[in-house]
Amino acid sequence: LAASTGQTPLMMAACADSLPLLRLLIEAKAELNAVQPETDMSSFHFACGAGNAEFVEALVRAGCDATPNVYDCTNSSAKTERHGAGLCDVAQ
């Protein structure tokens, strides 16, 4: 399930800073590693970029791909996003 922009409900929850929605989607078995086609960004990228430690932790605990070298189309890795948002310790 994705919007016409390619954003999944998990990505939208991260953008809207809605932790209750994120948890509900995780419980409903939402695809954790889906990527937005235009940007190659996952929900994990969105959460890291937003600097939301609770989102990052929830996604990691749910089993998302938190590999440090998961890159998006801007050649920005999830590790770079985490570092910029001060989330390196959260996702490790």
Wavefront OBJ file of the C-alpha trace (Angstrom):
o trace
v 0.000 0.000 0.000
v 1.459 3.349 -1.044
v 0.301 6.802 -2.056
v 0.738 8.034 -5.617
v 4.014 9.585 -4.431
v 5.265 6.154 -3.407
v 5.149 6.962 0.291
v 3.892 4.140 2.452
v 1.737 4.662 5.541
v 4.850 4.053 7.692
v 6.697 6.833 5.891
v 3.711 9.140 6.338
v 3.547 8.274 10.045
v 7.227 9.199 10.378
v 6.664 12.499 8.563
v 3.598 13.256 10.712
v 5.486 12.373 13.911
v 2.711 9.937 14.858
v 4.201 7.257 17.072
v 0.798 5.684 17.858
v 0.132 5.269 14.127
v 3.619 3.850 13.591
v 3.051 1.260 16.313
v -0.358 0.364 14.888
v 1.152 -0.125 11.428
v 3.947 -2.280 12.819
v 1.376 -4.434 14.636
v -0.551 -4.748 11.359
v 2.641 -6.107 9.719
v 3.296 -3.101 7.472
v 6.259 -3.556 5.111
v 9.167 -2.131 7.130
v 11.716 -1.996 4.311
v 9.618 -0.608 1.471
v 11.337 2.223 -0.380
v 9.891 5.267 -2.091
v 10.680 4.735 -5.800
v 11.747 8.322 -6.548
v 14.120 8.653 -3.601
v 14.966 5.068 -2.570
v 14.208 6.198 0.996
v 12.688 3.801 3.504
v 10.682 4.532 6.631
v 13.978 4.205 8.477
v 15.462 7.055 6.393
v 12.406 9.205 7.082
v 12.594 8.542 10.827
v 16.345 9.202 10.960
v 16.029 12.350 8.887
v 13.277 13.637 11.172
v 15.483 13.043 14.194
v 12.816 10.997 15.936
v 14.636 8.570 18.229
v 11.425 6.814 19.310
v 10.523 6.108 15.674
v 14.001 4.825 14.894
v 13.975 2.581 17.942
v 10.491 1.226 17.160
v 11.466 0.436 13.561
v 14.721 -1.244 14.593
v 12.996 -3.310 17.273
v 10.381 -4.357 14.692
v 13.174 -5.636 12.430
v 13.648 -2.978 9.759
v 16.870 -2.903 7.746
v 19.067 -0.631 9.838
v 22.257 -1.464 7.963
v 24.555 1.558 8.246
v 25.092 1.654 4.494
v 21.480 1.643 3.294
v 21.646 4.464 0.719
v 18.943 6.587 -0.827
v 19.079 8.219 -4.267
v 20.968 11.254 -2.910
v 23.738 8.842 -1.876
v 22.871 9.623 1.724
v 23.131 6.570 3.924
v 20.950 5.810 6.886
v 24.129 6.133 8.951
v 24.629 9.676 7.641
v 20.997 10.510 8.427
v 21.328 9.075 11.942
v 24.554 10.933 12.598
v 23.106 14.233 11.396
v 20.068 13.740 13.599
v 22.125 12.573 16.589
v 20.657 9.067 16.455
v 23.761 6.905 16.034
v 23.400 5.294 19.461
v 19.692 4.600 19.019
v 20.012 2.485 15.889
v 23.118 0.556 16.852
l 1 2 3 4 5 6 7 8 9 10 11 12 13 14 15 16 17 18 19 20 21 22 23 24 25 26 27 28 29 30 31 32 33 34 35 36 37 38 39 40 41 42 43 44 45 46 47 48 49 50 51 52 53 54 55 56 57 58 59 60 61 62 63 64 65 66 67 68 69 70 71 72 73 74 75 76 77 78 79 80 81 82 83 84 85 86 87 88 89 90 91 92
